[in-house]
Amino acid sequence: MRKSIYYLSLFICCLGCTESTSVIPTEISDPIHFSTRIQTLTTKAIITDATLPDNSQIGVFSWGHHKSDGSVNTTLRKDLTNTLYTQQVGSSELIASVDGHYPINPDTLLNFYAYYPYTQSGTNTPGSIPFDLNKQEDIMWATPVLNRSKATSAETVNLAFNHLLSAITVKFEKADDIKETMILQSISLAGYSPVIQLDIQTGKLTQAATESNYTFVKSQNIEIGPTQKTITTDCLLYPVAKPVFIVRISDKDYRIESTKAFEAGKKQTYEFTLQAKDIHLSGSINPWEEGGSSNETVYF
């Protein structure tokens, strides 16, 4: 299940150019209009404001194809190949690094794709744009807008963004049958890599294969008592069907195989209870909430 976080409307000027050639206008063109909708969330790892933060960056791709090709992507547009859109500091406006234009051929259709946050290396690898979970970035992908023709040049291209990661909260407590002191030191995921890639056309994330563990809670010295404690809140993680936690407590590792999947676009809570004979795990999901809206105009 994916929930849209905000909408980005991108108006592409209709100027004479071929399918694979970018033409930079010499006169002032019509303004690009943006409207965004973003929900309110609670941590710095996830966007919290009603608009994009200052200097936030979005990458936009477009492929062109002829009507007879159906929806098959054939030619990557040079003027919209990982084009950077940036939120200006102290302003509600977004600006483009390169202008994009509809082709002059009316039989050519365009497909639009976008993602957040922008990465420069994505220009050469649209099928595997790299990200690192250690950066704790709220990775999003826009539902593609397909088969836009020159006839629609006066209309905005509405891009609805979706969360691709899971936002995980972990809580611990111990039962009354444990009398000794229990110190939580770290939490890891077994066979889990922080290196992931995004396919811009499908919106699918893939994770690098590894036998190593990924430690997402490090170097702690937290005493676990009968009162539940929150260890981490909204940690952004790659969705997996059966996460395996490795919890280090008082210099001993506990392996916990969960049947509760990490789900894309959902905030989830995992609660651990330490008992003398076992560790119990439960999980719950809190859907991300819708937020306010804003409308901005960008002038060039």
Residue pairs with C-beta under 8 A, 6 or more apart in sequence:
1 263
1 264
1 265
1 266
2 162
2 163
2 164
2 264
2 265
3 162
3 163
3 265
3 287
3 288
4 37
4 143
4 160
4 161
4 162
5 37
5 38
5 39
5 47
5 140
5 161
5 162
5 163
5 288
6 36
6 37
6 38
6 39
6 52
6 161
7 35
7 36
7 37
7 158
7 159
7 160
7 161
8 34
8 35
8 36
8 58
8 85
8 94
8 114
8 142
8 158
8 159
8 161
9 33
9 34
9 35
9 156
9 157
9 158
9 159
10 32
10 34
10 60
10 85
10 112
10 114
10 156
10 157
10 159
11 30
11 31
11 32
11 33
11 155
11 156
11 157
12 100
12 101
12 102
12 110
12 153
12 157
13 25
13 29
13 30
13 99
13 100
13 101
13 102
13 153
14 101
14 102
14 150
14 153
14 154
15 23
15 25
15 29
15 101
15 102
16 23
16 104
17 23
17 79
17 101
17 103
17 104
18 103
18 104
18 105
19 64
19 75
19 77
19 103
19 105
19 108
20 64
20 75
20 77
20 78
21 78
21 79
22 77
22 78
22 79
22 98
22 99
22 100
22 101
23 79
23 101
24 98
24 99
25 99
28 300
29 99
29 300
31 297
31 298
31 299
31 300
32 94
32 96
32 298
32 300
33 156
33 295
33 297
33 298
34 93
34 94
34 295
34 296
34 297
34 298
35 156
35 293
35 294
35 295
35 296
36 51
36 52
36 293
36 294
36 295
36 296
37 290
37 291
37 292
37 293
37 294
38 47
38 49
38 50
38 51
38 52
38 291
38 292
39 288
39 289
39 290
39 291
40 48
40 50
40 289
40 291
40 292
41 47
41 48
41 167
41 234
41 288
41 289
42 48
42 233
42 234
43 167
43 233
43 234
45 136
45 137
45 138
45 167
45 234
45 235
45 236
46 138
46 167
46 234
46 236
47 53
47 56
47 138
50 291
50 292
50 293
50 294
51 87
51 92
51 294
51 296
52 87
52 94
53 87
54 87
54 88
54 89
54 90
55 86
55 87
55 89
56 86
56 87
56 116
56 117
57 84
57 85
57 86
57 87
57 116
57 117
57 118
58 84
58 85
58 86
58 94
58 114
58 115
58 116
58 117
58 118
59 82
59 83
59 84
59 85
59 114
59 115
59 116
59 118
59 119
59 122
59 129
59 200
60 80
60 82
60 83
60 85
60 100
60 112
60 113
60 114
61 76
61 77
61 80
61 81
61 82
61 83
61 112
61 113
61 114
61 126
61 200
62 76
62 77
62 79
62 80
62 100
62 110
62 111
62 112
62 113
63 73
63 74
63 75
63 76
63 77
63 110
63 111
63 113
63 201
64 74
64 75
64 77
64 103
64 108
64 109
64 110
64 111
65 71
65 72
65 73
65 74
65 75
65 108
65 109
65 111
66 74
66 107
66 108
66 109
67 107
67 108
67 109
68 107
71 111
71 146
71 147
73 111
73 201
76 126
77 100
77 110
79 98
79 99
79 100
79 101
80 98
80 100
80 112
81 123
81 126
82 118
82 120
82 122
82 123
82 126
83 96
83 97
83 98
83 100
84 96
84 97
84 98
84 118
85 94
85 95
85 96
85 97
85 118
86 94
86 95
86 97
87 93
87 94
88 94
88 95
92 294
92 296
93 296
93 297
93 298
93 299
94 296
94 298
95 298
95 300
96 298
96 300
99 300
102 110
102 148
102 149
102 150
102 153
103 110
103 150
104 150
105 150
106 149
106 150
106 151
108 149
108 150
109 146
109 147
109 148
109 149
110 147
110 148
110 149
111 144
111 145
111 146
111 147
111 148
112 142
112 144
112 145
112 146
112 148
112 157
112 159
113 141
113 142
113 144
113 200
113 201
114 141
114 142
114 159
114 161
115 122
115 129
115 139
115 140
115 141
115 142
115 198
115 200
116 138
116 139
116 140
116 141
116 161
117 137
117 138
117 139
119 129
119 130
119 131
121 129
121 130
122 129
122 130
122 200
125 197
126 199
126 200
126 201
127 199
127 200
127 201
128 197
128 198
128 199
128 206
129 197
129 198
129 199
129 200
130 195
130 196
130 197
131 137
131 139
131 195
131 196
131 197
131 198
132 194
132 195
132 196
133 165
133 194
133 195
133 196
133 214
133 216
133 236
133 237
133 238
134 194
136 235
136 236
137 236
138 163
138 165
138 236
139 163
139 164
139 165
139 196
139 198
139 205
139 236
140 161
140 162
140 163
140 164
141 161
141 162
141 164
141 198
141 200
141 203
142 159
142 160
142 161
142 162
143 159
143 160
143 162
143 203
144 201
144 203
145 157
145 158
145 159
148 157
162 203
162 264
162 265
163 264
163 265
163 288
164 198
164 203
164 205
164 239
164 264
164 265
165 205
165 236
165 237
165 238
165 239
165 264
165 265
166 236
166 237
166 238
166 239
166 262
166 263
166 264
166 265
166 266
166 267
166 268
167 234
167 235
167 236
167 237
167 266
167 267
167 268
167 288
168 232
168 234
168 235
168 236
168 237
168 262
168 268
168 269
168 270
169 230
169 232
169 233
169 234
169 235
169 267
169 268
169 269
169 270
170 187
170 217
170 230
170 231
170 232
170 235
170 269
170 270
170 272
171 228
171 229
171 230
171 231
171 269
171 270
171 271
171 272
172 184
172 222
172 224
172 228
172 229
172 231
172 271
172 272
172 273
172 274
173 224
173 225
173 226
173 227
173 228
173 229
173 271
173 272
173 273
173 274
174 182
174 224
174 225
174 226
174 273
174 274
174 275
175 226
175 273
175 274
175 275
175 276
176 226
177 275
177 276
178 274
178 275
178 276
180 250
181 223
181 250
182 223
182 224
182 249
182 250
182 274
183 221
183 222
183 223
183 224
183 249
183 250
184 220
184 222
184 223
184 224
184 231
184 247
184 248
184 249
185 219
185 220
185 221
185 248
185 249
185 250
185 251
186 215
186 217
186 218
186 219
186 220
186 247
186 248
187 215
187 216
187 217
187 231
187 232
187 245
187 246
187 247
187 248
188 213
188 214
188 215
188 216
188 217
188 245
188 246
188 247
188 248
189 213
189 214
189 216
189 237
189 243
189 244
189 245
189 246
190 213
190 244
190 245
190 246
190 255
191 210
191 211
191 212
191 213
191 244
192 207
192 210
192 212
192 213
192 214
192 238
192 240
192 243
192 244
193 207
193 208
193 209
193 210
193 212
193 214
194 214
195 207
195 208
196 205
196 206
196 207
196 208
196 238
197 205
197 206
197 208
198 204
198 205
199 206
205 238
205 239
205 264
207 238
207 240
213 246
216 232
216 235
216 237
217 231
217 232
217 235
220 231
222 229
222 231
224 249
224 274
228 271
234 267
237 262
238 262
239 261
239 262
239 263
239 264
240 261
240 262
241 261
242 257
242 258
242 259
242 261
243 258
243 260
243 261
243 262
244 255
244 256
244 257
244 258
245 255
245 256
245 257
245 258
245 270
245 281
246 253
246 254
246 255
246 256
247 253
247 254
247 256
247 272
247 279
248 254
249 274
254 279
256 272
256 279
256 281
258 270
258 281
258 283
260 268
260 270
260 281
260 282
260 283
262 268
263 285
265 288
266 285
266 286
266 287
266 288
267 285
267 286
267 287
267 288
268 283
268 284
268 285
268 286
269 283
269 284
269 285
269 286
270 281
270 282
270 283
271 281
271 282
271 283
271 284
272 279
272 280
272 281
273 279
273 280
